[in-house]
Amino acid sequence: TTILALQHYNTFSDRLKDFPARVEYISRFKSASETRRIVAELAAGKVDILIGTHRLVSKDVQFKDLGLLVIDEEQKFGVSVKEKLKRLKVNVDTLTLTATPIPRTLQFSLMGARDLSIIRTPPPNRYPIITEVHGFNEQIIREAILYEVARNGQVFFLHNRIQNIYEVEDTIKRIVPGISTVVAHGRIEGQKLEKVMLDFIQGNYDVLVATTIIESGLDIPNANTIIINHAENYGLSDLHQLRGRVGRSNKKAFCYLLTPPLATLSPESRRRLKAIEEFSDLGSGFNIAMQDLDIRGAGNLLGAEQSGFIADIGFETYQRILNEAILELRQEEFSTVFPKDKQAKEETFTTVRFTQDCQIDTDMELLFQQEYIPGTTERMLLYRELDNIENQKQLDQFRKGLEDRFGKLPLQSRELLDVVKLRWKALELGIEKIILKENKMICYFVSDQQSPFYRSALFLKIVQFVQKNDSKANMREANHKLTLSFTHVPNVETAGHILEEMMVATKDPAVQKEKLF
């Protein structure tokens, strides 16, 4: 924002005053003649650091030799603006800064298209911001303001409707008589707005009633309480950014989110409010961004939508399609750039897989018990890591790591690891789903009846295997689904042995009769 650009300019000027570097900034606070002078000097190479708002993407702004582009508050820029910034110079080093990356940017980092660094360590002597969700309540507003003013602090009151923002200011004056208030919003003339903000920063007012113009990066250490009216109307990253306006000193800070009754809100709004209330620790912006990615979707990586897009096909399907497309590009068109991927293709895809995943449904107790791994967060991370394991070597390393950290694996955890191997075998046999219940195993083959699986040599050998073991194996079709069932399957290990024998039989041209179990 304009005010944030001014703050950055003051900070840069102060820190670089002893260095031979010239710092300038352009925004709507500058007159047209001043802006023209700065742009001309920039093109001539006389300005070393230029700070600005969206004005920097204008056609008249030309850099003589741009080396580094820093985009602060990245979540506030649209895709088209960011691409324009990157086109300022080919191969320019780009650093984007944000407390809460938008889903599209976060997804780019998670899939490896961009490097990601997370700063989790807060500045010294900072405290977590106490965050509470309440219905609109004059008593809570009064107590919050009086408490902050009593300790010589200041308050932000956020109301994002310019039409009645002055009525809200009058309401605050009525609720808390004797305090000084001032209003700030985007329609106030530039120099007047700058004066309002500077007066507030200098402590001339107790309460600043403002729109989201205060959201981006403002640093006012003496303001340590923020009250956000109609918090249900804000995005998750917006709420985190707004909350970040307080707690910028060694004082404990408070954030009050005022909403209508929670029962009247949409499920997404309730999830956002729950997430912002839950993740109130310092350095939790990345966790909030991950929640945002989950709630809103990853966005279109090839288009301009920065969130959403994947609701129609589901997140897991979208991820799988995306990863397959990236892998195909790396192995085919860019195989010279990624030789290891080409080699992996030759090693991994020696056989065709007719299904991408296998769901396993069981009544057995397969889990990491709380007694074995106490922390809930740690267990969830380990489940996710286990789900992404792709070969025996990785599984052995995972098992060794567990035993090093938590001791010998209990039975439930050993069988959980065996499930991973069971799923690999099922995928090679064209099995989409396995039900392991009541000492029985039911395998569901590829659901698409037009799949080439049913015309493959693999399926023919599976049928021959069943025919030669008809006393143990039963194949039947019901509701257009082909299943293969086995009895006397008490555990995952036995199920694994059965699928292993099927795999051996499908690789044996004679398909010899095997002794099950």
Number of C-alpha atoms within 10 A of each C-alpha: 19 19 22 21 20 21 16 16 19 14 12 17 17 11 9 12 12 8 8 8 13 14 18 19 22 24 20 15 18 13 10 11 8 11 18 15 10 18 22 16 16 20 15 13 14 15 19 15 16 17 19 19 19 14 13 20 18 10 9 12 16 19 19 13 14 16 12 13 16 13 18 19 19 19 23 16 15 12 17 11 14 16 12 14 19 17 12 18 17 9 11 15 12 12 12 15 13 18 22 24 24 24 28 23 23 22 23 15 15 12 13 10 11 12 10 12 8 9 11 11 8 12 11 8 10 15 17 17 23 16 19 17 17 15 15 16 10 14 10 15 17 16 13 18 24 18 13 21 18 9 9 12 20 27 25 25 23 25 21 20 13 16 7 10 19 17 11 18 20 12 13 21 16 13 16 17 10 9 15 13 19 17 19 22 18 14 8 12 11 16 12 12 18 17 11 19 22 13 13 21 18 11 16 15 18 22 27 24 23 24 20 18 17 23 20 22 20 23 17 18 16 21 28 26 28 28 24 25 21 16 24 21 13 18 16 26 24 18 21 23 23 24 27 23 23 26 26 21 18 14 19 16 23 21 26 24 23 20 20 14 10 15 8 10 14 10 10 13 19 14 16 22 22 13 17 23 19 13 19 19 14 16 16 18 24 19 14 24 21 19 20 24 23 13 17 20 22 27 22 16 16 7 10 12 15 20 20 17 18 17 12 9 9 11 16 10 12 17 15 13 12 14 13 12 12 12 15 16 14 19 21 14 10 14 15 12 11 14 14 13 19 19 12 11 16 12 10 10 9 8 9 14 14 19 19 11 16 22 13 16 13 16 10 16 12 17 17 20 14 10 8 16 16 12 10 11 10 11 17 12 11 16 14 11 11 17 11 12 14 12 11 12 10 13 18 12 11 17 17 14 12 17 12 10 9 12 12 14 16 12 12 15 19 17 19 19 20 18 18 21 19 23 21 18 20 27 20 17 24 24 26 20 21 23 16 22 15 14 14 16 25 19 22 22 25 23 16 12 12 9 12 11 20 16 10 12 12 19 17 13 20 18 15 18 22 17 15 15 16 12 11 15 18 15 16 9 10 7 5 9 13 16 19 19 17 20 14 13 19 15 18 22 15 16 22 21 16 21 20 16 17 22 19 13 20 22 13 11 9 11 16 14 14 14 9 15 12
